[in-house]
Amino acid sequence: MLVLGSANADLVVPVPRRPGAGETVLGGDAVVLPGGKGANTAVAAARLGARVAFAGAVGADQYGDLLRDSLASAGVRTDLLRTSTRPTGLAYITVTPDGENSIVVAPGANSDVGDLDVDALTWDGVSVLACSLEVPVSAVARAVEAAAAHGVRPVLNLSPVAPVPPSTLALLDPLIVNEHEAAALAGSPEGLLDLGPKSAVVTLGARGALVVTPEGVTEVDAPEVPVVDTTGAGDAFAGALAAGLANGDALADAARFAARVAALSVTAAGAQPSYPTLDRVRAFG
């Protein structure tokens, strides 16, 4: 599978509560971890045994080195990861004691991902393209079109939400959104198909997910786990779902698997460092 998306360094600070407007809150020690929706998706899939290549951009700085090392150590191909003249993207993350997070992203090099990067992609041996929207929509739209033209299944995690061309939506199988995004986009899970995608998956956090197809809506439960940090859980879901589809699984089965992977990811701190291996998922009840 191929992942096109962002690569960020996550600057994570534990806080007792989120600050209000104009307020300063003292937090704990900051840690720097590899992240970014695209890189997270790629690492999550690779940890599960999928063959993954990642396309994106980082800066010529220490954060870029961190991300290259994290991707490579997970077994992700990085020959399509370009070095930009802009700095590596950064995500400023606060995590409260209940494991919930608030995130501000400075895109940096991710904003440089464009047509030339997409045109450099090779499709031999690729069955699934996974994308998200911390890189320009125009690049994602071009990649989805190219994937479909090569018989590759395009998957888009529409996060953060941005307008996507109808022609792009019509090629997706599935479109992935969380329940808040689904409500804003379509009012109901079933309404997502009216936007054009062949199928959709709505993530519900601790409650699992909904798989939406022309045949109806299938509920997928998530196991109950102790929550440490929810950072990157949605990306873990997207990576596991894409890995399942690349393995030939039906969409509902891939979503069930992804819900288990995402649940395991919230039991440890950080995004990429928390992602489980396939052996750990299999041993998880």
C-alpha positions as CSV (number, residue, x, y, z in Angstrom):
1,M,0.0,0.0,0.0
2,L,1.0,3.6,-0.5
3,V,0.4,6.5,1.9
4,L,0.4,10.1,0.8
5,G,0.2,12.6,3.6
6,S,1.8,14.7,6.3
7,A,4.8,14.0,8.6
8,N,5.0,16.1,11.7
9,A,7.1,16.2,14.9
10,D,4.6,16.1,17.8
11,L,5.5,18.4,20.7
12,V,3.4,16.9,23.5
13,V,2.8,18.5,26.9
14,P,0.6,16.9,29.6
15,V,-1.7,19.5,31.3
16,P,-4.1,19.3,34.2
17,R,-6.7,21.0,32.0
18,R,-7.0,23.0,28.8
19,P,-6.2,26.7,29.2
20,G,-9.0,29.2,28.6
21,A,-8.7,32.3,26.4
22,G,-5.7,34.4,27.6
23,E,-4.9,31.9,30.4
24,T,-1.6,30.2,31.1
25,V,-1.6,26.6,32.5
26,L,1.6,25.0,33.8
27,G,2.1,21.5,32.3
28,G,4.5,18.6,32.7
29,D,7.7,17.9,30.8
30,A,7.4,18.2,27.0
31,V,8.3,15.3,24.8
32,V,9.0,15.3,21.1
33,L,7.5,12.3,19.2
34,P,7.2,11.4,15.5
35,G,3.7,12.1,14.2
36,G,1.6,13.6,11.4
37,K,-1.6,11.9,10.0
38,G,0.2,10.5,7.0
39,A,3.3,9.2,8.7
40,N,1.1,7.8,11.6
41,T,-1.1,6.0,9.1
42,A,2.0,4.5,7.4
43,V,3.6,3.4,10.6
44,A,0.4,1.9,12.0
45,A,0.0,-0.2,8.8
46,A,3.6,-1.3,8.7
47,R,3.6,-2.4,12.3
48,L,0.8,-4.7,11.3
49,G,2.9,-6.3,8.6
50,A,1.7,-4.4,5.6
51,R,4.2,-3.4,2.9
52,V,4.0,0.4,3.0
53,A,5.6,3.2,1.1
54,F,5.2,6.8,2.3
55,A,5.2,9.9,0.1
56,G,5.4,13.4,1.6
57,A,7.9,16.1,2.6
58,V,10.0,17.0,5.7
59,G,12.6,19.7,6.3
60,A,16.4,19.4,6.5
61,D,16.3,19.5,10.3
62,Q,16.4,17.4,13.4
63,Y,12.7,16.8,13.2
64,G,12.9,15.5,9.6
65,D,15.6,13.1,10.8
66,L,13.3,11.9,13.6
67,L,10.5,11.2,11.2
68,R,12.7,9.4,8.6
69,D,14.1,7.2,11.4
70,S,10.7,6.4,12.8
71,L,9.3,5.5,9.4
72,A,12.3,3.4,8.4
73,S,12.4,1.6,11.8
74,A,8.7,0.6,11.3
75,G,9.6,-0.9,7.9
76,V,8.1,1.9,5.8
77,R,9.8,2.7,2.5
78,T,10.9,6.4,2.5
79,D,12.4,6.8,-1.0
80,L,9.3,8.9,-1.9
81,L,9.8,11.2,1.2
82,R,11.2,14.4,-0.1
83,T,13.4,17.0,1.7
84,S,11.9,20.5,1.5
85,T,13.5,23.9,2.0
86,R,10.7,24.6,4.5
87,P,10.9,23.3,8.1
88,T,9.4,20.0,9.1
89,G,5.8,20.3,10.2
90,L,5.1,20.6,13.9
91,A,2.1,19.7,16.0
92,Y,1.7,21.3,19.4
93,I,-0.3,18.9,21.5
94,T,-1.8,19.2,25.0
95,V,-3.0,16.0,26.7
96,T,-5.3,16.1,29.8
97,P,-5.5,13.4,32.5
98,D,-8.4,11.7,30.8
99,G,-6.3,11.1,27.7
100,E,-8.0,13.7,25.5
101,N,-5.9,16.0,23.4
102,S,-6.0,19.4,21.7
103,I,-3.7,20.0,18.7
104,V,-2.4,22.9,16.7
105,V,-0.5,22.1,13.5
106,A,2.1,24.2,11.8
107,P,2.2,22.5,8.4
108,G,5.7,23.6,7.2
109,A,7.1,21.2,4.6
110,N,3.7,19.4,4.3
111,S,2.4,22.4,2.4
112,D,5.0,21.7,-0.2
113,V,3.5,18.4,-1.2
114,G,2.2,18.9,-4.7
115,D,1.8,17.7,-8.3
116,L,5.5,16.8,-8.8
117,D,5.4,14.5,-5.8
118,V,2.2,12.8,-7.0
119,D,3.6,12.4,-10.6
120,A,6.7,10.7,-9.1
121,L,4.6,8.0,-7.5
122,T,4.8,4.4,-8.9
123,W,1.8,2.1,-8.7
124,D,3.3,-1.3,-9.4
125,G,2.3,-3.7,-6.6
126,V,0.1,-1.1,-4.9
127,S,-3.5,-2.2,-4.1
128,V,-4.5,0.6,-1.7
129,L,-3.8,4.4,-1.5
130,A,-4.4,6.0,1.9
131,C,-4.5,9.8,2.1
132,S,-5.4,12.5,4.7
133,L,-5.7,16.3,4.5
134,E,-2.7,17.8,6.4
135,V,-1.3,18.2,2.8
136,P,-2.8,20.3,0.0
137,V,-6.2,19.0,-1.2
138,S,-5.0,19.5,-4.8
139,A,-2.3,16.9,-4.3
140,V,-4.6,14.5,-2.7
141,A,-7.2,14.9,-5.5
142,R,-4.5,14.3,-8.1
143,A,-3.2,11.2,-6.3
144,V,-6.7,9.7,-5.9
145,E,-7.4,10.2,-9.6
146,A,-4.1,8.6,-10.5
147,A,-4.7,5.7,-8.1
148,A,-8.1,4.9,-9.6
149,A,-6.7,5.1,-13.1
150,H,-4.2,2.4,-12.1
151,G,-6.8,0.1,-10.5
152,V,-5.7,1.1,-7.0
153,R,-8.3,1.5,-4.2
154,P,-8.3,5.1,-2.9
155,V,-9.1,5.6,0.8
156,L,-9.3,9.2,2.3
157,N,-9.4,10.1,5.9
158,L,-11.1,13.5,5.6
159,S,-9.3,15.1,8.5
160,P,-8.9,18.0,9.0
161,V,-12.1,18.7,7.1
162,A,-11.6,20.7,3.9
163,P,-13.7,21.0,0.7
164,V,-12.9,18.1,-1.7
165,P,-13.9,18.0,-5.3
166,P,-16.9,15.9,-6.1
167,S,-14.9,14.0,-8.7
168,T,-12.5,12.9,-5.9
169,L,-15.2,11.9,-3.5
170,A,-16.8,9.7,-6.2
171,L,-13.6,7.6,-6.4
172,L,-13.2,6.9,-2.7
173,D,-13.8,3.4,-1.2
174,P,-14.1,4.3,1.6
175,L,-14.3,7.9,2.9
176,I,-13.3,7.9,6.6
177,V,-14.6,10.6,8.9
178,N,-15.3,10.8,12.6
179,E,-18.9,11.3,14.0
180,H,-18.5,15.0,14.3
181,E,-17.2,15.4,10.8
182,A,-20.0,13.1,9.5
183,A,-22.6,15.3,11.2
184,A,-21.1,18.5,9.7
185,L,-20.7,17.1,6.2
186,A,-23.9,15.1,5.8
187,G,-26.1,15.3,8.9
188,S,-26.2,11.5,9.2
189,P,-23.9,8.5,8.4
190,E,-26.2,7.4,5.6
191,G,-26.1,10.8,4.0
192,L,-22.3,10.5,3.4
193,L,-22.9,8.3,0.4
194,D,-25.0,11.2,-1.1
195,L,-21.7,13.1,-1.3
196,G,-20.4,10.5,-3.8
197,P,-18.1,7.9,-2.2
198,K,-18.7,4.2,-2.9
199,S,-18.6,3.6,0.9
200,A,-17.8,5.4,4.1
201,V,-16.6,4.6,7.6
202,V,-17.6,6.8,10.6
203,T,-15.3,6.4,13.6
204,L,-17.0,6.7,17.0
205,G,-14.0,6.7,19.4
206,A,-14.5,4.3,22.3
207,R,-17.9,3.2,20.7
208,G,-16.3,1.7,17.6
209,A,-17.3,2.6,14.1
210,L,-20.1,2.5,11.5
211,V,-19.5,1.0,8.1
212,V,-21.8,2.6,5.5
213,T,-22.4,1.0,2.1
214,P,-25.3,1.1,-0.4
215,E,-26.5,-2.1,1.4
216,G,-26.9,-0.3,4.7
217,V,-25.0,0.5,7.9
218,T,-23.0,-2.0,9.9
219,E,-22.0,-1.3,13.6
220,V,-18.5,-2.2,14.7
221,D,-17.8,-2.4,18.4
222,A,-14.5,-1.3,20.0
223,P,-13.0,-3.2,23.0
224,E,-13.1,-1.4,26.4
225,V,-9.5,-0.3,27.4
226,P,-7.9,2.0,29.9
227,V,-7.2,5.3,28.2
228,V,-3.8,6.9,28.5
229,D,-3.5,9.1,25.4
230,T,-5.9,9.3,22.4
231,T,-3.3,11.1,20.2
232,G,-3.2,9.4,16.8
233,A,-5.9,6.9,17.5
234,G,-7.8,7.9,14.4
235,D,-4.7,7.5,12.3
236,A,-4.1,4.1,13.8
237,F,-7.6,3.2,12.7
238,A,-7.0,4.5,9.2
239,G,-3.7,2.6,8.8
240,A,-5.2,-0.6,10.1
241,L,-8.2,-0.3,7.9
242,A,-6.1,0.3,4.8
243,A,-3.8,-2.6,5.8
244,G,-6.8,-4.9,6.1
245,L,-8.1,-3.8,2.7
246,A,-4.7,-4.3,1.1
247,N,-4.8,-7.8,2.6
248,G,-8.1,-8.5,0.7
249,D,-10.4,-8.2,3.7
250,A,-14.0,-7.0,3.3
251,L,-14.6,-3.5,4.5
252,A,-16.6,-4.4,7.6
253,D,-13.9,-7.0,8.6
254,A,-11.2,-4.4,8.1
255,A,-13.1,-1.9,10.2
256,R,-13.5,-4.5,13.0
257,F,-9.7,-5.1,13.0
258,A,-9.0,-1.4,12.8
259,A,-11.2,-0.7,15.9
260,R,-9.1,-3.2,17.9
261,V,-5.9,-1.6,16.7
262,A,-7.1,1.9,17.6
263,A,-8.2,0.8,21.0
264,L,-4.8,-0.7,21.7
265,S,-3.2,2.6,20.6
266,V,-4.8,4.6,23.3
267,T,-3.4,2.5,26.1
268,A,0.1,4.1,25.7
269,A,1.4,7.6,25.3
270,G,2.1,9.2,21.9
271,A,1.0,8.4,18.4
272,Q,3.5,6.2,16.5
273,P,5.2,4.8,19.6
274,S,1.8,3.5,20.8
275,Y,0.9,1.5,17.7
276,P,0.7,-2.2,18.2
277,T,2.2,-5.1,16.2
278,L,0.1,-7.7,14.6
279,D,1.2,-10.2,17.3
280,R,0.0,-7.9,20.0
281,V,-3.4,-7.4,18.3
282,R,-3.8,-11.1,18.0
283,A,-3.0,-11.6,21.7
284,F,-5.5,-9.0,22.7
285,G,-8.5,-11.2,23.7
